[in-house]
Amino acid sequence: MPALFLKPEREKSLLRRHPWVFSGAVERVSGDPRPGETVDVCNARGQWLARAAYSPVSQIRARVWTFDPDEAVDADFFRRRIHAALQRRAVLGFSPVPQTGERPAHVTTDAFRLVHAESDGLPGLVVDRYGDVLVLQSLTAGSDFWRETLADLLMEATGAVALYERSDADVRALEGLAPRVGILRGVWHSPRLSIYEHGLNVWVDVERGHKTGFYLDQRTNRKRVGEMAQGRDVLNCFCYTGGFTLHAAAGGANSVLSVDTSAEALALARENARQNALPSDRLDWLEADVFTALRKFRDQNRSWDLIILDPPKFAPTAAQAEKAARGYKDINRLAFKLLRPGGILVTFSCSGGIDAALFQKIVASAALDAGVDAQIVEHLSQAPDHPVALHFPEGAYLKGLVCIKCD
């Protein structure tokens, strides 16, 4: 097997079971491994450390499959990893929902993440389940190398009727991979699916929507917003297809104004509101740039009791953190100005380059510039089907704060 040898004293992160090997830690590569092929990772003295997927053009030169020297990376290896991920979801209550008959009372959703990349021991592989359809994202050379095997194993393990691929994320370019979208397995009837979440039905466009079609990681946070919305005027920024809007309206909000730049997303959000029979007189929609809209609202002296900021990823890596920090600070500063006394700001960052401590500092600085005092009353994170491996803190990408503006 080809092997990757590290520079002296560069194995410490691997000894702590972190799964990434950066290019700067690599002394040499023996053999001629293809992109995604399995290589042995050894320290400078030639001692075996791990078995990993090789990525010759990425700054992350190898991603570890296993730290067990006796474990081969083959179809059985991936079968075991997939079954283990499914079993962990089942323990958490995430299991396939019968497509016919009455839905069990304990079931809160039929859409959830089955495989969460490094945190499930499968770097680069993301798999979401929407009813009886799976959507796969392959983000690295290693997962791409095993793509066909993984597709077969996922269909075998889940009994899904179809597997659709959404390997079109920008991070693939860092691996030297072109985008790939389309049906992988099974029968595909429509790019639009209806899912169930906490009493609401939601249309999801898995073909053209963000990520795999929907932000499943915000599931528990949408429910929390619904619990806070009763009797409040709500502003939902970067609303996409209306997830937070639906829960706020169903939770008894007096009004909800939803803002997004995408006319297509807003059209689907309106359709989602109609199919749940939510009161149209309490819902308003605005196609606009959020930064521009917030400034206009400020100039018009408008205000709300509850504001939700769920922007797209401003900083995929730490290199973009400084520029992203300015964007986060700007929207949070404007939101604090638009909050009524005692109002609630629910603000998020999904940027991997912004950790939780930095995000809190940014929001604190925004409040200071806005001239307001505020308290953090809750910390929010991604839903439990998006776990974080203890040895992989980068898996905790979604950070959220619930802040109350002091009187």
ABEGO torsion letter per residue (X at the ends): XBBBBBBBGAAAAAAAGBABBBAAABABBBEBBBBGBBBBBBBAAGBBABBBBBBAABABABBBABABAABBBBAAAAAAAAAAAAAAAAAAGBBBBBABEBBBAABABABBBABBEAAAGBBGBBBBBBEABBBBBBABAAAAAAAAAAAAAAAAAAGBABBBBBBABAAAAAAGBBBBBEBABEBBABABBBBBBGGBBBBBBAAABBEAGBBAAAAAAAAAAAAAABGBBBBBBGAEAGAAAAAAAAAGBABBBBBBABAAAAAAAAAAAAAAGBBAAABBBBBBBAAAAAAAAAAAGBBBABBBBBBBBABABAAAAAAAAAAAAAAAAAAAAABBBGBBBBBBBABAABBAAAAAAAAAAAAAAAGBBBBBABBBBBBAABBBBAABAAABABBBBBBBBBX
